[in-house]
C-alpha cells in the first residue's frame, strides 16, 4: 500500500515538473496554496480571501477578543490610498507588512478590491506603479 | 520564490526550515558563530529591601506576568493579577481532549483527543540553555522529559526532489557530508588548497575529511563499509545464516545539492535547537499550571483590560468583567507590570511617554499555525521506526513532529501535523475554517505518510492570528525597529513597566518572557525601595 501511494506522489511531482504553471501548485492537490514566500493568489478577491480575511474576517467586519481587528466595512480611513499602501507595505501596530509578500500588481489589486467592496466605493484606483513608488523609501530632506 | 533561485536570505532559510520560532534570536545565535554568551539568568531573584506595603497590579497571567507576581509577592508586595482568559499560562498552553476552543471570528473546535493526548499550540520545546525556565520547572516541580529535535530516521521531503519521495535525514546528512568531503579531499590532493593550507595541515585535513564524510581508504565516498557506518544498510546485519549486511547505495552529490534537502539539516545545527531539549511531561501547559499554584487567589480571570491610566499616586486599570456581562470595573495599585502582548496593548488607551507609546506601536506580530492530528495507531513508530523528532517538508504544513513521549507503547497518538511560522501559508491556513485547515493538513501529510488516509481520527488547529488572547503568535521585531524602539519599550515609565517575550531578545520563547519579567521587577523594586 505504501509503495502504491508513493507512486501516486511521484506522478504528481512529475506532472508538476513538466509544466511551469503546475509547478507552483505542486504543493496542493486541492486548491493551490502558495509555494515559497510570495503569495501565489492573483486578483483582489482571491488575495483578500487568503490574506486579509485571516484577521479582518471573510466579511471584513473585523473581530474582537482581548484586542480587536478593525472592521474594513464602510471605512473612512480607506479614503486615503497613501494610508492603505503604507499599512500594507510597512504594517501598522501589530499588523505585519503583508505587502512584502506580494508583487506590485497584487498589492494594487487587493487595495482596489477592498476600496470598492464591503460598503466602500472609492473611485480612485491605485496602479502597480503607485505601489512601486510607495515601496521606495521617502526622499531624504535637504 | 522559485526553487532554483539561489539567493536565499539567511532569515528566509530559517523560516523555511521552521526555525524562526526564535526568529531574530536564532539568526543572532548563528551570526555569533558560537561566541554566544551564556544566559544572564543567575539563579532565583533576590529582591532585598522593604517595599513598605507597596501594591502592584500585574496585567496578564502568562509566564512573564506570573513570574513577576510570584517574585514580587515573595518580596513583600501586595499583588493582584488580571487575566483575560479563564486559565493561567497565556501562550503556555496544552489543548486536550474534551476542551472547546473558539477563535476570533467565532469558529469553535471541540478537541476530541483521547485521554492523555494533547497539542501544545504555543511553545513546545525548551533548550538546555534556557536556564531561567528550567530553574522554575525545578523549583515548581514540573517534571521534564527529552524533546527529540533531531531524529536521523525522520524525513526531509521536497515536492521537487526524488519524485516527491521523502528521504531519511540520515541518508541526506551522510551523503551531503560524504559528497562534500570527497570533493574537498580531491581538491586538497590536486593542490588546489596549497595557497591556503600548509602541507602538514593538508595531511591532517585529509584524515579529518575521511572521518567527516565516511570516505574509504582512497578518500572516495562509495557504497561500502565506510559509508554504511554513517548511512546504514540496504540489508541490516542479522543473526545466523544469511546474516551478513549489505551496504546501501549513497545518493550522488549532484542529486543531494539540487534536491536542496540539505537546507533541512540546518535546523539541527542552530543553537536554539541543539540537543538536549526538553518538554514537560503531560504537556507544556503544566508549567503555567504550576506557576499559578504559587499565587492562589491572586489571579482574576475573565478580566479584559480596556484602559491603563497612571498619575503621581498610582495606576488605575479599567477592565470588563467577562463573567459579569462585561461590567466595567476598576483596579488600582501603586505600580503596574503590564505583560499584555503589544498587538493588544497598542489598541488600549495608556498614558505613557510618546516614546514608549511609539515602541508599543512598532512591533508587528508573527502569524503561525499549528495542527494536532490524532491517529488510531502510531504508524510512524510501528511502520517507519520514527521515535520522536521532526520531518521537514516544502509542503505548506512545513513540518511533522512525532510525539516525544510514550515511545514503543502502541496505541493512539497525536502528531504535530504542521507548523507554519510567517510566510503566505500561515495566512492562507488562518483564513480557512478550522475544519478545512485540518483537512488540508491531512492531505498534505499523507504525501509523506500514506498511512494518514486510513489512520486519521480527528484534529484541531490553532491559527495564532486568530487567537483571542494574543492576536498573533509573537513580537516579530525587525532589526531597525529594535534599534529605534526596544530601549524605550523596556523603560519604567512613571509607574508602569512592560514585560513579556516582546520585551526580550529571545522573542517567541518562554525564556524571553521570564527573563524580561525578572529584569523589569528588579528595576522596579530598586525604584520602590529607593523612594
Interface residues (C-beta under 8 A of the other chain):
Chain A: X1 X2 X4 X5 X6 X9 X10 X12 X13 X14 X16 X17 X23 X26 X27 X28 X29 X30 X33 X34 X35 X36 X37 X38 X39 X40 X49 X50 X51 X53 X54 X55 X57 X58 X63 X64 X65 X66 X67 X68 X69 X91 X93 X94 X95 X96 X97 X98 X101
Chain B: X1 X2 X3 X12 X15 X84 X104 X105 X159 X160 X163 X164 X165 X304 X305 X340 X341 X342 X343 X344 X345 X346 X347 X348 X361 X363 X364 X365 X366 X367 X383 X394 X395 X396 X422 X423 X424 X425 X426 X427 X428 X429 X430 X431 X440 X443 X444 X446 X447 X450 X451 X453 X463 X465 X466 X467 X468 X469 X470 X471 X472 X476
